[in-house]
Amino acid sequence: MQTPERSELLPLLADLSPAQFETTALSVFRYQAKANPFYAKYLKLLGRNPETIDRLSDIPFLPIQFFKKQEIQSGDWTPETIFLSSSTTGQTPSQHLVRSVDWYLQNTRRGFGQFYGDPSEWCVLALLPSYLERTGSSLVAMADYFIHLSKYSESGFFLNDLQQLSHTLVRCRLHGYKTLLLGVSFGLLDFAEQFPMDLSGVTIMETGGMKGRRKELTRSELHQELRQAFHVQHIHSEYGMTELLSQAYAMEGEVFAPMATMRIQTTEINDPFCITRPGKTGVLNVIDLANLDTCSFIQTEDVGRVYEDGRFEVLGRLDVAEMRGCNLMVE
């Protein structure tokens, strides 16, 4: 079986249609099974021969914990940067080696554009205090990129100056700007308590994450508090993590739609190799084809449901998993 080269796969991933997803994913799998020594070793330990795998449902997923202890890399290259997860005291952060920062940023632009249009048309206001206070955040890199793309001078980060953020939001609404308020959960709650205001017409998007600053809430409870404080019908959500280069978005309610390079499956909680039927609760397994240079097949520690149309819910975390920064407790 001929193994595709990275140069052949990149243009496919930059313009991927749903009809091409499975074929392309199998090509990416064959490439990574050959080019990623750690993933190849994992497959061998499982007794899985890559040449006999010809269905998406048969591809083994690499447990996400390995990003804490191993350098997951497909091919021989030097990272331009390393994305690091947030972690509480005593925990080991995940690290994601990034071959091309531009590839990641262009992919985030395509993903956001799939649901919201080009970020250059948005006034982007980012409230990401805990992320800005450390290095290596993929979320900060994405937000910074969108801010620089924006045609509005008001776009920017707001670390702790919530009053300035309130003034900027008033100005954006007054001028009718297409405005995105992107915030970590505890930051948005702090802002809601100190500056409740009418933000109808503003897209408010939470990225999850209490970072130990506040009591954990379910996503429903979080959205309810923010809706009441800001007089909006919906709170939007972004699903992403350090180990991924693609994102999913929930525009209404709590059901996420993955971008073109991403697909979600669930497996039984007690059997990581048994795929569950649509609508049944299981462990989320992410296919992220943008992870071409690391591993595109990742078994997370999140619990959720995937539906027939490919959208999914995140219901919480496995009991045995460490608390992740973006954790929202199971309802």
C-alpha beads as a LAMMPS data file, in Angstrom:
LAMMPS data file: protein, C-alpha beads

331 atoms
330 bonds

1 atom types
1 bond types

-500.0 500.0 xlo xhi
-500.0 500.0 ylo yhi
-500.0 500.0 zlo zhi

Masses

1 110.0

Atoms # bond

1 1 1 0.000 0.000 0.000
2 1 1 1.475 3.335 -1.069
3 1 1 1.881 5.853 1.747
4 1 1 0.970 9.470 0.892
5 1 1 3.448 12.268 1.507
6 1 1 2.780 15.365 3.579
7 1 1 3.048 17.599 0.498
8 1 1 0.182 15.670 -1.101
9 1 1 -2.052 15.937 1.964
10 1 1 -1.711 19.643 2.807
11 1 1 -3.708 20.997 -0.190
12 1 1 -6.468 18.458 0.465
13 1 1 -6.801 19.593 4.078
14 1 1 -6.903 23.281 3.124
15 1 1 -10.073 22.737 1.077
16 1 1 -11.739 19.669 2.527
17 1 1 -15.338 18.739 1.655
18 1 1 -17.477 16.344 3.718
19 1 1 -17.419 13.852 0.847
20 1 1 -13.618 13.771 0.971
21 1 1 -13.276 13.411 4.734
22 1 1 -13.093 9.625 5.157
23 1 1 -10.766 9.015 2.233
24 1 1 -8.485 11.842 3.344
25 1 1 -8.542 10.655 6.969
26 1 1 -7.426 7.186 5.892
27 1 1 -4.588 8.767 3.892
28 1 1 -3.555 10.829 6.922
29 1 1 -3.664 7.688 9.078
30 1 1 -1.370 5.804 6.705
31 1 1 1.028 8.732 6.624
32 1 1 1.143 9.030 10.424
33 1 1 1.383 5.279 10.975
34 1 1 4.617 5.455 8.991
35 1 1 5.974 8.902 9.923
36 1 1 5.103 9.032 13.648
37 1 1 7.379 6.632 15.620
38 1 1 5.357 6.817 18.821
39 1 1 1.996 6.244 17.116
40 1 1 3.550 3.390 15.093
41 1 1 4.763 1.801 18.337
42 1 1 1.299 2.228 19.865
43 1 1 -0.316 0.498 16.875
44 1 1 2.190 -2.333 17.099
45 1 1 1.492 -2.841 20.806
46 1 1 -2.205 -3.059 19.967
47 1 1 -1.428 -5.635 17.309
48 1 1 -2.916 -3.447 14.576
49 1 1 -1.416 -3.573 11.104
50 1 1 -2.009 -0.210 9.362
51 1 1 -2.128 -1.910 5.972
52 1 1 -5.221 -3.880 6.970
53 1 1 -7.177 -0.804 8.148
54 1 1 -9.440 0.517 5.407
55 1 1 -12.350 1.976 7.410
56 1 1 -12.444 5.098 9.540
57 1 1 -14.140 3.207 12.348
58 1 1 -11.172 0.810 12.599
59 1 1 -8.489 3.454 13.228
60 1 1 -7.143 3.303 16.819
61 1 1 -7.148 6.584 18.746
62 1 1 -4.120 7.657 20.759
63 1 1 -4.978 8.446 24.420
64 1 1 -4.581 12.167 25.007
65 1 1 -2.495 11.572 28.165
66 1 1 0.511 10.803 25.974
67 1 1 0.761 14.494 25.055
68 1 1 1.856 15.025 28.675
69 1 1 4.762 12.584 28.548
70 1 1 5.848 12.118 24.924
71 1 1 6.875 14.256 21.977
72 1 1 4.152 13.365 19.497
73 1 1 5.542 14.140 16.057
74 1 1 5.038 12.897 12.483
75 1 1 8.118 13.483 10.376
76 1 1 11.511 14.979 11.172
77 1 1 11.254 18.717 11.825
78 1 1 11.965 21.400 14.414
79 1 1 8.903 22.986 16.089
80 1 1 8.231 26.653 15.440
81 1 1 6.495 26.768 18.802
82 1 1 5.045 24.499 21.472
83 1 1 1.489 24.955 22.684
84 1 1 1.105 24.185 26.392
85 1 1 -2.074 23.444 28.319
86 1 1 -2.988 25.176 31.536
87 1 1 -2.592 23.013 34.612
88 1 1 -3.187 23.290 38.316
89 1 1 -0.484 22.668 40.903
90 1 1 0.933 19.164 40.699
91 1 1 -0.412 18.418 37.232
92 1 1 1.709 17.918 34.144
93 1 1 0.717 20.185 31.237
94 1 1 0.167 18.768 27.779
95 1 1 2.499 19.938 25.063
96 1 1 1.706 20.118 21.376
97 1 1 4.666 20.528 19.039
98 1 1 3.723 22.865 16.196
99 1 1 5.582 22.543 12.918
100 1 1 3.939 25.610 11.327
101 1 1 2.179 28.329 13.317
102 1 1 0.852 29.767 10.054
103 1 1 -0.814 26.427 9.232
104 1 1 -2.585 26.508 12.604
105 1 1 -3.685 30.120 12.215
106 1 1 -4.937 29.664 8.669
107 1 1 -6.907 26.635 9.815
108 1 1 -8.520 28.591 12.667
109 1 1 -9.500 31.269 10.147
110 1 1 -11.127 28.665 7.901
111 1 1 -12.928 27.095 10.859
112 1 1 -14.276 30.360 12.236
113 1 1 -15.215 31.446 8.735
114 1 1 -17.208 28.273 8.184
115 1 1 -19.704 29.376 10.849
116 1 1 -19.278 33.126 11.335
117 1 1 -17.632 34.564 8.225
118 1 1 -14.140 35.966 7.961
119 1 1 -12.787 37.255 11.302
120 1 1 -11.529 40.401 9.547
121 1 1 -15.164 41.575 9.463
122 1 1 -15.523 41.299 13.247
123 1 1 -14.522 43.577 16.085
124 1 1 -12.827 41.003 18.327
125 1 1 -12.710 41.709 22.065
126 1 1 -10.828 38.995 23.963
127 1 1 -11.243 38.488 27.713
128 1 1 -8.706 35.736 28.396
129 1 1 -6.898 36.724 31.617
130 1 1 -5.572 33.348 32.725
131 1 1 -4.364 32.504 29.227
132 1 1 -2.578 35.832 28.792
133 1 1 -0.779 35.312 32.102
134 1 1 1.150 32.313 30.761
135 1 1 2.983 31.391 27.589
136 1 1 2.164 28.832 24.919
137 1 1 -1.618 29.241 24.710
138 1 1 -3.097 28.187 21.369
139 1 1 -6.277 30.120 22.236
140 1 1 -4.330 33.356 22.718
141 1 1 -2.538 32.747 19.421
142 1 1 -5.888 32.364 17.654
143 1 1 -7.439 35.423 19.325
144 1 1 -4.348 37.526 18.610
145 1 1 -4.499 36.502 14.952
146 1 1 -8.179 37.442 14.681
147 1 1 -7.522 40.771 16.400
148 1 1 -4.788 41.596 13.881
149 1 1 -7.036 40.575 11.000
150 1 1 -9.904 42.759 12.244
151 1 1 -10.626 45.974 10.416
152 1 1 -11.698 47.617 13.679
153 1 1 -9.193 49.516 15.810
154 1 1 -11.233 48.702 18.905
155 1 1 -10.275 45.008 18.657
156 1 1 -7.900 43.862 21.377
157 1 1 -7.230 41.990 24.611
158 1 1 -8.634 43.103 27.973
159 1 1 -6.607 41.546 30.758
160 1 1 -8.126 43.036 33.912
161 1 1 -9.559 46.332 32.679
162 1 1 -13.216 45.387 32.728
163 1 1 -14.310 49.023 32.779
164 1 1 -12.476 49.691 29.531
165 1 1 -14.092 46.591 28.051
166 1 1 -17.538 47.906 29.004
167 1 1 -16.784 51.276 27.372
168 1 1 -15.562 49.554 24.215
169 1 1 -18.657 47.382 24.013
170 1 1 -20.909 50.429 24.347
171 1 1 -18.991 52.124 21.534
172 1 1 -19.189 49.051 19.294
173 1 1 -22.936 48.758 19.796
174 1 1 -23.410 52.475 19.197
175 1 1 -21.621 52.227 15.843
176 1 1 -23.290 48.958 14.899
177 1 1 -20.057 46.966 14.639
178 1 1 -20.228 43.214 14.185
179 1 1 -18.742 42.367 17.591
180 1 1 -17.394 39.181 19.153
181 1 1 -16.737 39.036 22.903
182 1 1 -14.541 35.964 23.346
183 1 1 -13.932 35.032 26.952
184 1 1 -12.869 32.374 29.404
185 1 1 -15.803 31.410 31.616
186 1 1 -14.641 32.924 34.909
187 1 1 -13.679 36.161 33.143
188 1 1 -17.105 36.497 31.569
189 1 1 -18.773 35.812 34.934
190 1 1 -16.622 38.452 36.653
191 1 1 -17.544 40.922 33.926
192 1 1 -21.241 40.001 34.183
193 1 1 -21.256 40.651 37.937
194 1 1 -19.403 43.966 37.774
195 1 1 -20.792 45.357 34.525
196 1 1 -24.167 43.819 33.688
197 1 1 -25.365 45.530 30.524
198 1 1 -27.473 45.129 27.416
199 1 1 -25.291 43.371 24.855
200 1 1 -28.053 42.342 22.474
201 1 1 -26.530 42.155 19.018
202 1 1 -23.101 41.197 20.409
203 1 1 -21.896 37.600 19.928
204 1 1 -20.687 36.360 23.320
205 1 1 -18.566 33.226 23.084
206 1 1 -17.274 31.274 26.072
207 1 1 -14.292 28.978 25.811
208 1 1 -14.895 27.189 29.116
209 1 1 -12.519 27.279 32.045
210 1 1 -12.840 28.353 35.668
211 1 1 -9.101 27.789 36.321
212 1 1 -9.864 27.291 40.006
213 1 1 -11.004 30.923 40.256
214 1 1 -14.707 30.162 40.741
215 1 1 -17.044 27.281 41.483
216 1 1 -17.466 24.910 38.560
217 1 1 -20.784 25.276 36.761
218 1 1 -22.564 23.220 34.167
219 1 1 -22.625 24.823 30.747
220 1 1 -26.386 25.390 31.170
221 1 1 -25.863 27.262 34.446
222 1 1 -23.055 29.337 32.959
223 1 1 -25.091 30.314 29.917
224 1 1 -28.139 31.144 32.021
225 1 1 -26.167 33.586 34.185
226 1 1 -24.561 35.246 31.171
227 1 1 -27.832 35.521 29.256
228 1 1 -29.497 37.235 32.183
229 1 1 -26.634 39.665 32.791
230 1 1 -26.205 40.660 29.150
231 1 1 -29.800 40.417 27.858
232 1 1 -28.974 38.061 25.005
233 1 1 -30.866 35.012 23.742
234 1 1 -27.862 32.775 23.175
235 1 1 -24.333 32.308 24.446
236 1 1 -21.969 30.778 21.910
237 1 1 -19.245 28.266 22.782
238 1 1 -15.913 27.212 21.330
239 1 1 -14.555 23.691 21.772
240 1 1 -10.829 23.309 21.361
241 1 1 -7.816 22.154 23.310
242 1 1 -4.043 22.309 23.314
243 1 1 -3.755 18.934 21.613
244 1 1 -5.936 20.004 18.656
245 1 1 -5.446 22.445 15.793
246 1 1 -9.145 22.512 14.849
247 1 1 -12.179 23.859 16.697
248 1 1 -15.911 23.280 16.977
249 1 1 -18.547 25.909 17.691
250 1 1 -21.964 25.949 19.346
251 1 1 -23.974 28.896 18.052
252 1 1 -27.235 28.168 19.866
253 1 1 -27.548 26.018 22.946
254 1 1 -24.925 23.432 23.817
255 1 1 -24.529 21.334 20.665
256 1 1 -21.220 21.810 18.837
257 1 1 -20.630 21.609 15.107
258 1 1 -17.059 20.649 14.115
259 1 1 -15.172 22.477 11.387
260 1 1 -14.319 20.736 8.119
261 1 1 -11.049 19.171 9.322
262 1 1 -12.634 17.714 12.455
263 1 1 -14.970 14.839 13.256
264 1 1 -16.048 13.300 16.557
265 1 1 -16.810 9.690 17.490
266 1 1 -17.712 8.194 20.854
267 1 1 -16.552 4.943 22.384
268 1 1 -17.857 3.010 25.345
269 1 1 -16.625 4.381 28.655
270 1 1 -15.314 0.956 29.695
271 1 1 -14.096 -0.113 26.248
272 1 1 -12.031 2.446 24.294
273 1 1 -12.195 0.308 21.125
274 1 1 -15.987 -0.078 20.948
275 1 1 -17.677 2.722 19.010
276 1 1 -21.095 3.709 20.367
277 1 1 -24.202 4.368 18.330
278 1 1 -25.275 7.978 17.608
279 1 1 -26.914 9.691 20.566
280 1 1 -25.435 7.382 23.219
281 1 1 -23.159 8.821 25.885
282 1 1 -19.512 7.815 25.563
283 1 1 -15.926 9.057 25.539
284 1 1 -15.243 11.635 22.830
285 1 1 -12.657 10.639 20.238
286 1 1 -11.495 13.425 17.956
287 1 1 -10.316 13.120 14.383
288 1 1 -8.434 16.349 13.716
289 1 1 -6.868 16.185 10.277
290 1 1 -5.190 19.561 10.856
291 1 1 -2.945 17.641 13.275
292 1 1 -1.100 16.300 10.248
293 1 1 2.320 16.801 11.863
294 1 1 1.470 15.178 15.210
295 1 1 -1.445 12.745 15.563
296 1 1 -4.914 13.217 14.075
297 1 1 -6.659 10.479 16.068
298 1 1 -7.021 11.375 19.737
299 1 1 -9.006 9.752 22.520
300 1 1 -9.958 12.562 24.903
301 1 1 -11.032 12.406 28.525
302 1 1 -14.302 14.198 27.763
303 1 1 -17.688 12.489 27.932
304 1 1 -20.407 13.400 25.499
305 1 1 -22.834 12.418 22.761
306 1 1 -22.501 12.538 18.985
307 1 1 -25.568 12.803 16.770
308 1 1 -26.370 11.504 13.290
309 1 1 -25.544 14.856 11.670
310 1 1 -22.036 14.929 13.221
311 1 1 -22.775 17.542 15.870
312 1 1 -21.930 16.693 19.468
313 1 1 -22.416 17.623 23.115
314 1 1 -19.781 17.741 25.842
315 1 1 -21.308 16.483 29.071
316 1 1 -18.291 16.441 31.370
317 1 1 -15.122 14.541 32.197
318 1 1 -14.259 10.961 32.970
319 1 1 -14.073 10.410 36.740
320 1 1 -10.533 9.080 36.447
321 1 1 -9.314 12.017 34.360
322 1 1 -7.457 14.995 35.738
323 1 1 -9.436 18.222 35.832
324 1 1 -8.775 20.056 32.552
325 1 1 -8.825 23.844 32.317
326 1 1 -11.882 23.830 30.062
327 1 1 -13.838 21.450 32.301
328 1 1 -17.559 21.929 32.768
329 1 1 -19.040 19.485 35.271
330 1 1 -21.468 16.763 34.254
331 1 1 -25.067 17.783 34.799

Bonds

1 1 1 2
2 1 2 3
3 1 3 4
4 1 4 5
5 1 5 6
6 1 6 7
7 1 7 8
8 1 8 9
9 1 9 10
10 1 10 11
11 1 11 12
12 1 12 13
13 1 13 14
14 1 14 15
15 1 15 16
16 1 16 17
17 1 17 18
18 1 18 19
19 1 19 20
20 1 20 21
21 1 21 22
22 1 22 23
23 1 23 24
24 1 24 25
25 1 25 26
26 1 26 27
27 1 27 28
28 1 28 29
29 1 29 30
30 1 30 31
31 1 31 32
32 1 32 33
33 1 33 34
34 1 34 35
35 1 35 36
36 1 36 37
37 1 37 38
38 1 38 39
39 1 39 40
40 1 40 41
41 1 41 42
42 1 42 43
43 1 43 44
44 1 44 45
45 1 45 46
46 1 46 47
47 1 47 48
48 1 48 49
49 1 49 50
50 1 50 51
51 1 51 52
52 1 52 53
53 1 53 54
54 1 54 55
55 1 55 56
56 1 56 57
57 1 57 58
58 1 58 59
59 1 59 60
60 1 60 61
61 1 61 62
62 1 62 63
63 1 63 64
64 1 64 65
65 1 65 66
66 1 66 67
67 1 67 68
68 1 68 69
69 1 69 70
70 1 70 71
71 1 71 72
72 1 72 73
73 1 73 74
74 1 74 75
75 1 75 76
76 1 76 77
77 1 77 78
78 1 78 79
79 1 79 80
80 1 80 81
81 1 81 82
82 1 82 83
83 1 83 84
84 1 84 85
85 1 85 86
86 1 86 87
87 1 87 88
88 1 88 89
89 1 89 90
90 1 90 91
91 1 91 92
92 1 92 93
93 1 93 94
94 1 94 95
95 1 95 96
96 1 96 97
97 1 97 98
98 1 98 99
99 1 99 100
100 1 100 101
101 1 101 102
102 1 102 103
103 1 103 104
104 1 104 105
105 1 105 106
106 1 106 107
107 1 107 108
108 1 108 109
109 1 109 110
110 1 110 111
111 1 111 112
112 1 112 113
113 1 113 114
114 1 114 115
115 1 115 116
116 1 116 117
117 1 117 118
118 1 118 119
119 1 119 120
120 1 120 121
121 1 121 122
122 1 122 123
123 1 123 124
124 1 124 125
125 1 125 126
126 1 126 127
127 1 127 128
128 1 128 129
129 1 129 130
130 1 130 131
131 1 131 132
132 1 132 133
133 1 133 134
134 1 134 135
135 1 135 136
136 1 136 137
137 1 137 138
138 1 138 139
139 1 139 140
140 1 140 141
141 1 141 142
142 1 142 143
143 1 143 144
144 1 144 145
145 1 145 146
146 1 146 147
147 1 147 148
148 1 148 149
149 1 149 150
150 1 150 151
151 1 151 152
152 1 152 153
153 1 153 154
154 1 154 155
155 1 155 156
156 1 156 157
157 1 157 158
158 1 158 159
159 1 159 160
160 1 160 161
161 1 161 162
162 1 162 163
163 1 163 164
164 1 164 165
165 1 165 166
166 1 166 167
167 1 167 168
168 1 168 169
169 1 169 170
170 1 170 171
171 1 171 172
172 1 172 173
173 1 173 174
174 1 174 175
175 1 175 176
176 1 176 177
177 1 177 178
178 1 178 179
179 1 179 180
180 1 180 181
181 1 181 182
182 1 182 183
183 1 183 184
184 1 184 185
185 1 185 186
186 1 186 187
187 1 187 188
188 1 188 189
189 1 189 190
190 1 190 191
191 1 191 192
192 1 192 193
193 1 193 194
194 1 194 195
195 1 195 196
196 1 196 197
197 1 197 198
198 1 198 199
199 1 199 200
200 1 200 201
201 1 201 202
202 1 202 203
203 1 203 204
204 1 204 205
205 1 205 206
206 1 206 207
207 1 207 208
208 1 208 209
209 1 209 210
210 1 210 211
211 1 211 212
212 1 212 213
213 1 213 214
214 1 214 215
215 1 215 216
216 1 216 217
217 1 217 218
218 1 218 219
219 1 219 220
220 1 220 221
221 1 221 222
222 1 222 223
223 1 223 224
224 1 224 225
225 1 225 226
226 1 226 227
227 1 227 228
228 1 228 229
229 1 229 230
230 1 230 231
231 1 231 232
232 1 232 233
233 1 233 234
234 1 234 235
235 1 235 236
236 1 236 237
237 1 237 238
238 1 238 239
239 1 239 240
240 1 240 241
241 1 241 242
242 1 242 243
243 1 243 244
244 1 244 245
245 1 245 246
246 1 246 247
247 1 247 248
248 1 248 249
249 1 249 250
250 1 250 251
251 1 251 252
252 1 252 253
253 1 253 254
254 1 254 255
255 1 255 256
256 1 256 257
257 1 257 258
258 1 258 259
259 1 259 260
260 1 260 261
261 1 261 262
262 1 262 263
263 1 263 264
264 1 264 265
265 1 265 266
266 1 266 267
267 1 267 268
268 1 268 269
269 1 269 270
270 1 270 271
271 1 271 272
272 1 272 273
273 1 273 274
274 1 274 275
275 1 275 276
276 1 276 277
277 1 277 278
278 1 278 279
279 1 279 280
280 1 280 281
281 1 281 282
282 1 282 283
283 1 283 284
284 1 284 285
285 1 285 286
286 1 286 287
287 1 287 288
288 1 288 289
289 1 289 290
290 1 290 291
291 1 291 292
292 1 292 293
293 1 293 294
294 1 294 295
295 1 295 296
296 1 296 297
297 1 297 298
298 1 298 299
299 1 299 300
300 1 300 301
301 1 301 302
302 1 302 303
303 1 303 304
304 1 304 305
305 1 305 306
306 1 306 307
307 1 307 308
308 1 308 309
309 1 309 310
310 1 310 311
311 1 311 312
312 1 312 313
313 1 313 314
314 1 314 315
315 1 315 316
316 1 316 317
317 1 317 318
318 1 318 319
319 1 319 320
320 1 320 321
321 1 321 322
322 1 322 323
323 1 323 324
324 1 324 325
325 1 325 326
326 1 326 327
327 1 327 328
328 1 328 329
329 1 329 330
330 1 330 331
